[in-house]
């Protein structure tokens, strides 16, 4: 299974190379790509695998005979200092999340699932009282299943449904308030707009590609906040979003694609308040309410 995971990430780089080969060119140059990972071994390894296949060396770039790999630099920040990709670590976010998690509104909603929560609690020996508890347990069972292990017999009553549906609800808890959305996604969107503007006005030192290696919750939160979370689900391993910059009729803008391996390749998504091609100024206006104040995070 570990090898299959590496192969999947390696294939992402292949897919990106095939899609952007003419745009990126035949030779790796350090200035054309900025690659950022969260501070976890698995996301760093994933990024290294993507970069390895995205920038396979040409003959002139090979430094060891038969080694079809070249070093490509990437960066990361400690999780408690990374509002762009780990905004939920913001002290302000944690306070707001705890408020939402303990709210009367959420308690009332969870009472509708009391039978299932009690059933899972009884069979696991855990105190399962929140969507977050189901969310954490979901990944434990998913990993066991992916490794070919037999799940406990009691799980037949709740796996994959309704556990999947209940786990997905945690994403909506994570993005419940405007301020939580600003911290969960806003710092990232602000960086996307800033970097895109720099590229277009020629001050980005030759950048062509920005890569981010993060987590399924990053994907789900971004899709929710942008209003394009179609058929709510847990994003599978290796899923990814592409925000492509296009020039159409002398106007620069974004096309947003999502690859979740449901078949047919990456799907073009449409923002509720824009067309499939969304001009940059219109996109900026749409997300303006999501851009946080510098001090909001509290890191």
C-alpha positions as CSV (number, residue, x, y, z in Angstrom):
1,X,0.0,0.0,0.0
2,X,2.9,2.3,0.8
3,X,4.3,1.7,-2.7
4,X,0.8,2.4,-4.2
5,X,0.7,5.7,-2.4
6,X,4.1,6.7,-3.7
7,X,3.0,5.7,-7.2
8,X,-0.1,7.8,-7.0
9,X,1.8,10.9,-6.0
10,X,4.4,10.3,-8.7
11,X,1.6,10.0,-11.2
12,X,0.4,13.5,-10.3
13,X,3.7,14.9,-11.4
14,X,3.4,13.0,-14.6
15,X,-0.1,14.3,-15.2
16,X,1.0,17.9,-14.6
17,X,4.0,17.4,-16.9
18,X,1.8,16.1,-19.6
19,X,-0.7,19.0,-19.1
20,X,1.9,21.8,-18.9
21,X,4.9,20.5,-20.8
22,X,4.9,23.2,-23.4
23,X,4.3,25.9,-20.8
24,X,7.0,24.7,-18.4
25,X,9.6,23.9,-21.1
26,X,12.0,21.0,-21.3
27,X,14.5,22.0,-18.7
28,X,14.1,22.6,-14.9
29,X,15.0,26.0,-13.8
30,X,14.8,26.8,-10.1
31,X,13.1,30.2,-10.6
32,X,10.0,28.8,-12.5
33,X,8.5,26.9,-9.6
34,X,7.6,27.7,-5.9
35,X,6.8,24.5,-4.0
36,X,5.4,24.6,-0.5
37,X,4.5,21.8,1.9
38,X,3.0,21.6,5.3
39,X,5.3,20.4,8.1
40,X,4.5,16.7,7.9
41,X,6.6,13.9,6.6
42,X,3.9,12.5,4.4
43,X,3.2,15.8,2.7
44,X,6.9,16.5,2.2
45,X,7.3,13.1,0.7
46,X,4.3,13.6,-1.5
47,X,5.7,16.9,-2.8
48,X,9.1,15.3,-3.5
49,X,7.4,12.5,-5.5
50,X,5.4,15.0,-7.6
51,X,8.5,17.2,-8.2
52,X,10.5,14.1,-9.2
53,X,8.2,13.1,-12.1
54,X,7.3,16.7,-13.0
55,X,10.9,17.6,-13.5
56,X,12.6,14.5,-14.8
57,X,16.1,15.5,-15.9
58,X,17.2,15.7,-19.5
59,X,20.4,14.0,-20.5
60,X,22.3,17.3,-19.9
61,X,20.9,17.6,-16.4
62,X,21.6,14.0,-15.3
63,X,24.5,13.9,-12.8
64,X,24.5,10.1,-12.3
65,X,24.2,7.6,-15.1
66,X,20.9,5.9,-15.0
67,X,19.4,8.1,-12.3
68,X,16.3,9.8,-13.7
69,X,16.0,12.3,-10.9
70,X,17.2,15.7,-10.0
71,X,16.9,17.7,-6.8
72,X,14.1,20.3,-6.8
73,X,14.0,22.6,-3.8
74,X,10.8,23.2,-1.8
75,X,9.9,25.0,1.4
76,X,7.7,24.6,4.4
77,X,6.8,26.4,7.6
78,X,6.2,24.9,11.1
79,X,2.5,24.2,11.5
80,X,2.0,26.8,14.2
81,X,3.5,29.5,11.9
82,X,1.8,28.6,8.7
83,X,-1.5,30.4,8.3
84,X,-1.6,29.8,4.5
85,X,-1.9,26.0,4.7
86,X,-2.6,25.4,8.4
87,X,-4.9,28.2,9.2
88,X,-6.8,26.1,11.7
89,X,-3.7,26.3,13.9
90,X,-4.4,30.0,14.4
91,X,-5.1,30.8,18.1
92,X,-8.1,32.8,17.1
93,X,-9.4,29.9,14.9
94,X,-9.1,27.4,17.8
95,X,-11.2,29.6,20.0
96,X,-13.9,30.1,17.4
97,X,-13.9,26.3,16.6
98,X,-14.3,25.4,20.2
99,X,-17.2,27.9,20.5
100,X,-18.9,26.3,17.5
101,X,-18.2,22.7,18.7
102,X,-19.8,23.4,22.0
103,X,-22.7,25.5,20.7
104,X,-26.3,24.7,21.4
105,X,-27.0,24.7,17.7
106,X,-24.5,21.9,17.0
107,X,-25.6,19.9,20.1
108,X,-29.2,20.0,18.7
109,X,-28.0,18.8,15.3
110,X,-26.0,16.0,16.8
111,X,-29.0,14.7,18.8
112,X,-30.4,13.7,15.4
113,X,-27.5,11.2,15.2
114,X,-27.5,10.1,18.8
115,X,-28.3,6.4,18.0
116,X,-25.3,6.1,15.6
117,X,-22.9,8.0,17.9
118,X,-23.9,5.8,20.9
119,X,-23.5,2.6,18.7
120,X,-20.0,3.6,17.6
121,X,-19.1,4.7,21.2
122,X,-20.2,1.3,22.6
123,X,-18.3,-0.7,20.0
124,X,-15.1,1.3,20.1
125,X,-14.9,2.1,23.7
126,X,-14.4,5.7,22.7
127,X,-16.5,8.8,23.6
128,X,-18.0,9.6,20.2
129,X,-20.1,12.7,20.7
130,X,-19.0,15.1,17.9
131,X,-18.6,15.0,14.1
132,X,-14.9,15.4,14.8
133,X,-14.8,12.1,16.6
134,X,-16.4,10.3,13.6
135,X,-14.0,12.2,11.3
136,X,-11.0,10.9,13.2
137,X,-12.3,7.4,13.4
138,X,-13.2,7.4,9.7
139,X,-9.6,7.8,8.7
140,X,-8.5,5.0,11.1
141,X,-10.9,2.6,9.5
142,X,-10.1,3.8,6.0
143,X,-6.4,3.1,6.5
144,X,-7.1,-0.3,7.9
145,X,-9.3,-1.1,4.9
146,X,-6.7,0.3,2.4
147,X,-4.0,-2.0,4.0
148,X,-6.3,-5.0,3.4
149,X,-7.1,-5.6,7.0
150,X,-10.5,-7.0,8.0
151,X,-12.6,-4.4,9.7
152,X,-14.4,-5.4,13.0
153,X,-17.8,-7.0,12.3
154,X,-19.7,-4.2,14.0
155,X,-18.6,-1.7,11.3
156,X,-20.9,-3.4,8.8
157,X,-23.7,-1.4,10.4
158,X,-22.1,2.0,9.8
159,X,-19.3,1.6,7.2
160,X,-18.9,3.3,4.9
161,X,-22.3,4.9,5.5
162,X,-23.4,6.7,7.5
163,X,-19.9,7.3,8.8
164,X,-18.8,8.9,5.6
165,X,-21.7,11.4,5.6
166,X,-21.2,12.2,9.3
167,X,-17.4,12.7,8.8
168,X,-18.0,15.1,5.9
169,X,-20.1,17.3,8.3
170,X,-16.9,18.1,10.2
171,X,-15.8,20.2,7.2
172,X,-18.8,22.4,7.6
173,X,-18.0,22.8,11.3
174,X,-14.5,23.8,10.4
175,X,-15.9,26.6,8.1
176,X,-18.9,27.6,10.1
177,X,-18.2,31.3,10.6
178,X,-16.9,34.1,8.4
179,X,-13.8,34.5,10.5
180,X,-13.1,30.7,10.5
181,X,-13.4,30.7,6.7
182,X,-11.0,33.6,6.5
183,X,-8.4,31.7,8.5
184,X,-9.0,28.3,7.0
185,X,-8.9,29.5,3.4
186,X,-8.4,33.2,3.2
187,X,-4.7,33.4,3.7
188,X,-4.2,30.9,0.9
189,X,-6.6,32.8,-1.4
190,X,-4.8,36.1,-0.6
191,X,-1.5,34.5,-1.6
192,X,-2.9,33.1,-4.8
193,X,-4.2,36.5,-5.9
194,X,-0.9,38.3,-4.8
195,X,1.3,35.7,-6.6
196,X,-0.8,35.8,-9.7
197,X,-0.7,39.6,-9.8
198,X,3.1,39.5,-9.5
199,X,3.4,37.0,-12.4
200,X,1.1,39.1,-14.6
201,X,2.9,42.3,-13.9
202,X,6.4,40.7,-14.4
203,X,7.6,41.0,-10.8
204,X,7.6,37.3,-9.9
205,X,11.1,36.5,-11.1
206,X,10.0,34.1,-13.8
207,X,7.6,32.0,-11.8
208,X,5.3,29.7,-13.8
209,X,4.0,27.3,-11.2
210,X,3.0,27.3,-7.6
211,X,2.7,23.9,-5.9
212,X,1.2,23.2,-2.5
213,X,1.3,19.9,-0.8
214,X,-1.2,19.8,2.0
215,X,-4.2,17.7,3.2
216,X,-7.7,16.6,2.2
217,X,-9.2,19.1,4.6
218,X,-7.5,21.9,2.7
219,X,-9.2,20.8,-0.5
220,X,-12.6,20.3,1.2
221,X,-12.5,23.7,2.9
222,X,-11.5,25.5,-0.3
223,X,-14.3,23.9,-2.2
224,X,-16.9,24.7,0.5
225,X,-15.8,28.3,0.9
226,X,-15.9,28.9,-2.9
227,X,-19.3,27.2,-3.1
228,X,-18.2,24.4,-5.4
229,X,-18.2,21.4,-3.1
230,X,-20.2,19.1,-5.4
231,X,-21.5,15.9,-3.9
232,X,-19.9,16.5,-0.5
233,X,-17.3,13.8,0.2
234,X,-14.0,13.1,1.8
235,X,-11.4,14.0,-0.9
236,X,-9.4,10.8,-1.7
237,X,-5.7,10.3,-1.4
238,X,-3.9,12.2,-4.2
239,X,-6.8,14.5,-5.1
240,X,-5.8,18.0,-6.2
241,X,-7.2,21.3,-7.3
242,X,-5.7,23.4,-10.1
243,X,-6.2,27.1,-10.4
244,X,-5.1,27.8,-13.9
245,X,-4.5,31.4,-15.2
246,X,-5.8,31.9,-18.7
247,X,-5.7,34.9,-21.1
248,X,-9.0,35.0,-23.0
249,X,-10.0,38.0,-25.2
250,X,-7.2,40.0,-23.6
251,X,-8.5,39.3,-20.1
252,X,-6.7,37.3,-17.5
253,X,-8.6,35.0,-15.2
254,X,-8.9,31.6,-13.5
255,X,-10.3,28.2,-14.5
256,X,-10.6,25.9,-11.6
257,X,-10.2,22.1,-12.0
258,X,-10.6,19.3,-9.5
259,X,-9.2,15.8,-9.8
260,X,-10.8,13.4,-7.3
261,X,-10.4,10.3,-9.6
262,X,-14.1,9.9,-10.2
263,X,-13.3,9.3,-13.9
264,X,-12.7,11.4,-16.9
265,X,-9.8,13.4,-15.5
266,X,-9.9,16.8,-13.7
267,X,-13.3,18.4,-13.8
268,X,-13.8,22.1,-14.7
269,X,-15.8,23.7,-11.9
270,X,-17.9,26.9,-12.0
271,X,-18.1,29.4,-9.2
272,X,-21.7,30.3,-8.3
273,X,-21.1,34.0,-9.0
274,X,-18.9,33.6,-12.1
275,X,-18.5,31.7,-15.3
276,X,-16.2,28.7,-15.9
277,X,-13.6,31.3,-16.9
278,X,-13.6,33.8,-14.1
279,X,-11.7,37.1,-14.8
280,X,-9.1,37.9,-12.1
281,X,-10.8,41.2,-11.1
282,X,-14.1,39.4,-10.7
283,X,-12.6,36.5,-8.8
284,X,-10.8,39.0,-6.5
285,X,-14.1,40.7,-5.8
286,X,-15.9,37.4,-5.1
287,X,-13.4,36.3,-2.5
288,X,-12.7,39.8,-1.0
289,X,-14.9,39.0,2.0
290,X,-12.7,36.0,2.7
291,X,-9.4,37.9,2.9
292,X,-8.5,38.2,6.6
293,X,-6.8,41.1,8.5
294,X,-3.2,40.3,9.2
295,X,-3.8,40.3,12.9
296,X,-6.8,37.9,12.8
297,X,-4.8,34.7,13.1
298,X,-2.9,35.6,16.2
299,X,0.1,33.5,15.4
